[in-house]
Amino acid sequence: MTTAADPGIVRFESVGLRYGLGPEVLRDVTFALAEGSFHFLTGESGAGKSSLLKLLYLALKPTRGVMTLFGRDVASVSRAALPALRRQVGVVFQEYRLLPHLSAFDNVALPLRIAGARESEIARNVAELLAWVGLKDQMKARPSTLSGGQQQRVAIARAVIGRPKLLLADEPTGNVDDRMALRLMHLFEELNRLGTTVVVATHNIALVERLGHVRLHLDGGQLSTDTPGSAASRAAAGESPRPMGKAAREWILKGVS
């Protein structure tokens, strides 16, 4: 829940988006994300999920309406100021977007090296996160030698290691089995509990209902909100997120405290 005094980390007011002279792919979208919230984004193919994510990670700007991100009106942000704003958003792309000439370790380490982190910190935290997502033995592997599911896990670790205020994931569990999908969702939940706002776009309605977070649903470019059940069922079943190691947890905590 957000208020006028506390507008939240994201706010859309009657936002519309069209490509060129074509019809609107998003129409009158209005919603707000409170800081530290967790939302699923659902909808059939072509409903506008990818377009909404592109607005959120500033690849596009609305063609009408008002969109604010971290309290700033996106329409008024200069081209020079966009990179700093984008660095506060972590993105897990559906097509991975890993650099083919770099190892899994170096792909994940890239945001930290760009930020000027010490190599000792990079070694400790990257190794911890890759181990957590089940890739301890593939740290030196290049993307071409990894399966689609393994590449997706590298992409998730890369987004998480950047300590984003807002984390966006586009179908992050589409290429992994149910067990790994749940494990990866627990990773997103762990980051969320430390203060990061999380939006996960998915077709996996069973997973949405199992975890019980608020759902943003797109249908024909229009948005509705739904709360599909309760996370209490997880606790009743004895399920709890597997904790990350101390090094990785402290690294993330530094960025969101």
C-alpha positions in Angstrom: 0.0 0.0 0.0 1.3 3.5 -0.9 0.0 6.9 0.0 0.4 10.4 -1.5 3.0 11.1 1.2 4.8 7.8 0.4 4.4 7.3 -3.4 6.4 4.1 -3.4 9.3 3.0 -5.5 7.3 2.8 -8.7 4.1 4.6 -9.7 2.1 4.5 -13.0 -0.8 6.9 -13.6 -2.9 6.3 -16.7 0.2 5.1 -18.6 -0.2 4.2 -22.2 2.4 2.8 -24.6 2.4 2.3 -28.3 5.1 1.4 -30.8 5.3 4.0 -33.7 1.8 4.6 -35.2 0.4 1.2 -34.1 -2.3 0.6 -31.5 -1.6 0.9 -27.8 0.0 -2.2 -26.3 -0.6 -0.8 -22.8 -3.7 1.2 -22.0 -4.5 3.3 -18.9 -2.1 1.3 -16.6 -2.3 2.6 -13.1 -0.6 1.0 -10.1 2.1 1.6 -7.5 4.8 -0.7 -5.9 5.7 -0.1 -2.3 9.3 -0.2 -1.4 10.2 -3.8 -0.4 7.1 -5.4 -2.0 7.0 -8.5 -4.1 4.7 -8.9 -7.1 4.1 -11.4 -9.8 3.3 -10.1 -13.3 1.0 -12.5 -15.3 -0.8 -12.5 -18.6 -1.1 -14.4 -21.8 1.5 -14.0 -24.6 1.0 -10.7 -26.2 -0.8 -9.2 -23.2 2.0 -6.6 -22.7 4.2 -8.1 -20.0 7.5 -7.5 -21.8 6.5 -3.9 -22.7 5.7 -3.2 -19.0 9.0 -4.6 -18.0 10.8 -2.4 -20.6 9.2 0.6 -19.0 10.3 -0.4 -15.6 14.0 -0.9 -16.6 13.9 2.3 -18.7 14.4 0.8 -22.1 11.2 2.7 -23.1 9.3 5.7 -21.9 5.5 6.0 -21.8 3.8 7.6 -24.7 1.2 9.1 -22.3 0.5 9.2 -18.6 2.9 9.6 -15.7 5.5 7.1 -14.6 7.8 7.8 -11.6 10.7 5.6 -10.5 12.5 6.1 -7.2 10.5 9.3 -6.8 11.6 10.8 -10.2 9.3 11.5 -13.1 10.8 9.4 -15.9 9.7 11.9 -18.6 11.9 14.6 -17.0 15.0 12.5 -16.6 17.8 13.6 -18.9 19.7 11.2 -21.1 22.8 11.8 -19.0 21.1 10.8 -15.8 19.5 7.6 -17.1 22.5 5.3 -16.6 22.7 6.1 -12.8 18.9 5.4 -12.5 19.2 2.2 -14.5 21.9 0.9 -12.2 19.3 0.8 -9.4 17.4 -1.8 -11.4 18.5 -5.4 -11.7 17.1 -7.3 -14.7 17.0 -11.1 -15.4 16.3 -11.3 -19.1 14.4 -14.2 -20.6 17.1 -14.7 -23.3 19.9 -14.4 -20.6 22.1 -11.9 -22.4 25.3 -13.4 -21.1 28.6 -12.4 -22.7 29.8 -15.5 -24.6 33.5 -15.0 -24.2 33.3 -14.8 -20.4 33.0 -17.6 -17.9 30.0 -17.9 -15.6 32.1 -16.4 -12.8 33.1 -13.4 -14.9 29.6 -12.8 -16.2 28.4 -12.6 -12.6 31.4 -10.5 -11.5 31.0 -8.0 -14.3 28.6 -5.6 -12.4 30.9 -5.6 -9.4 34.0 -4.9 -11.5 32.2 -2.0 -13.2 31.3 -0.7 -9.7 35.0 -0.9 -8.7 34.6 -3.6 -6.0 37.7 -5.2 -4.6 38.7 -8.5 -6.2 38.7 -10.3 -2.8 35.0 -9.3 -2.3 34.2 -10.3 -5.9 35.8 -13.7 -5.4 33.9 -14.4 -2.2 30.5 -13.2 -3.1 30.4 -14.4 -6.7 31.4 -17.9 -5.6 28.8 -17.9 -2.9 26.0 -16.9 -5.2 26.9 -19.3 -8.0 27.1 -22.1 -5.4 23.7 -21.1 -4.1 22.1 -21.4 -7.5 23.7 -24.8 -8.0 26.6 -23.9 -10.3 29.5 -24.4 -7.9 31.2 -26.8 -10.4 30.5 -24.6 -13.5 32.1 -21.3 -12.4 34.8 -21.5 -15.2 32.3 -22.7 -17.9 31.4 -20.4 -20.8 27.7 -19.9 -21.7 27.9 -22.1 -24.8 28.8 -25.1 -22.6 25.9 -24.6 -20.2 22.3 -25.7 -20.6 19.5 -23.2 -20.9 18.6 -23.6 -17.3 22.2 -23.2 -16.2 22.5 -20.0 -18.2 19.3 -18.7 -16.6 20.8 -19.3 -13.2 23.9 -17.4 -14.1 21.8 -14.5 -15.3 19.9 -14.5 -12.0 23.1 -14.5 -10.0 24.4 -11.6 -12.1 21.2 -9.5 -11.4 21.3 -10.3 -7.7 24.9 -9.5 -7.2 24.3 -6.0 -8.4 22.3 -5.2 -5.2 19.4 -3.6 -7.0 16.7 -1.6 -5.3 14.3 -3.0 -7.9 14.7 -6.5 -9.3 12.8 -7.5 -12.5 12.7 -11.0 -13.8 11.2 -12.0 -17.1 10.2 -15.7 -17.0 13.2 -16.7 -14.8 11.9 -20.2 -14.2 10.9 -21.1 -17.7 13.9 -23.4 -18.4 14.3 -25.1 -15.0 12.5 -27.9 -13.3 10.0 -27.4 -10.5 12.5 -28.0 -7.7 15.0 -25.4 -9.1 12.2 -23.0 -9.9 11.1 -23.0 -6.3 14.7 -22.6 -5.1 15.2 -19.6 -7.4 12.0 -18.0 -6.2 13.3 -18.4 -2.6 16.4 -16.5 -3.7 14.2 -13.7 -4.9 12.2 -13.8 -1.7 15.5 -13.6 0.3 16.5 -10.5 -1.5 13.0 -9.1 -1.1 13.2 -9.6 2.7 16.3 -7.5 2.8 14.4 -4.6 1.2 14.6 -5.0 -2.6 11.3 -4.6 -4.5 10.8 -7.6 -6.8 8.6 -8.1 -9.9 8.6 -11.5 -11.5 6.9 -12.0 -14.9 5.8 -15.6 -15.3 3.3 -18.0 -16.9 3.7 -20.5 -14.0 0.4 -19.9 -12.3 0.9 -22.9 -10.0 4.0 -21.2 -8.6 2.2 -17.9 -8.3 -0.6 -19.5 -6.2 1.9 -21.5 -4.1 3.9 -18.5 -3.1 1.0 -16.2 -2.5 2.4 -12.8 -3.5 0.2 -10.0 -5.0 -0.3 -10.5 -8.7 -0.4 -7.8 -11.4 -2.4 -9.3 -14.3 -2.3 -7.9 -17.8 -5.1 -8.7 -20.3 -5.1 -6.9 -23.6 -2.8 -4.2 -22.4 -4.9 -3.4 -19.3 -3.9 -4.1 -15.7 -5.7 -5.6 -12.8 -4.4 -6.6 -9.3 -5.1 -9.9 -7.5 -3.9 -11.7 -4.3 -3.9 -15.4 -5.3 -4.0 -17.2 -2.0 -1.7 -17.1 1.0 1.9 -17.9 1.7 0.7 -19.5 4.9 0.4 -22.8 3.1 4.1 -22.9 2.7 4.7 -22.5 6.4 2.1 -25.2 7.1 4.0 -27.5 4.8 7.2 -26.8 6.6 8.7 -24.9 3.6 11.1 -22.1 4.3 13.5 -20.3 2.0 17.0 -21.7 2.1 19.2 -19.0 3.6 22.1 -17.6 1.6 25.6 -17.8 3.0 26.9 -15.0 5.2 29.2 -13.4 2.6 26.5 -13.1 0.0 23.8 -12.0 2.5 26.1 -9.2 3.8 27.0 -8.1 0.2 23.3 -7.7 -0.6 22.5 -6.1 2.7 25.0 -3.4 2.2 23.2 -2.3 -0.9 19.6 -2.2 0.4 20.1 -1.1 4.1 
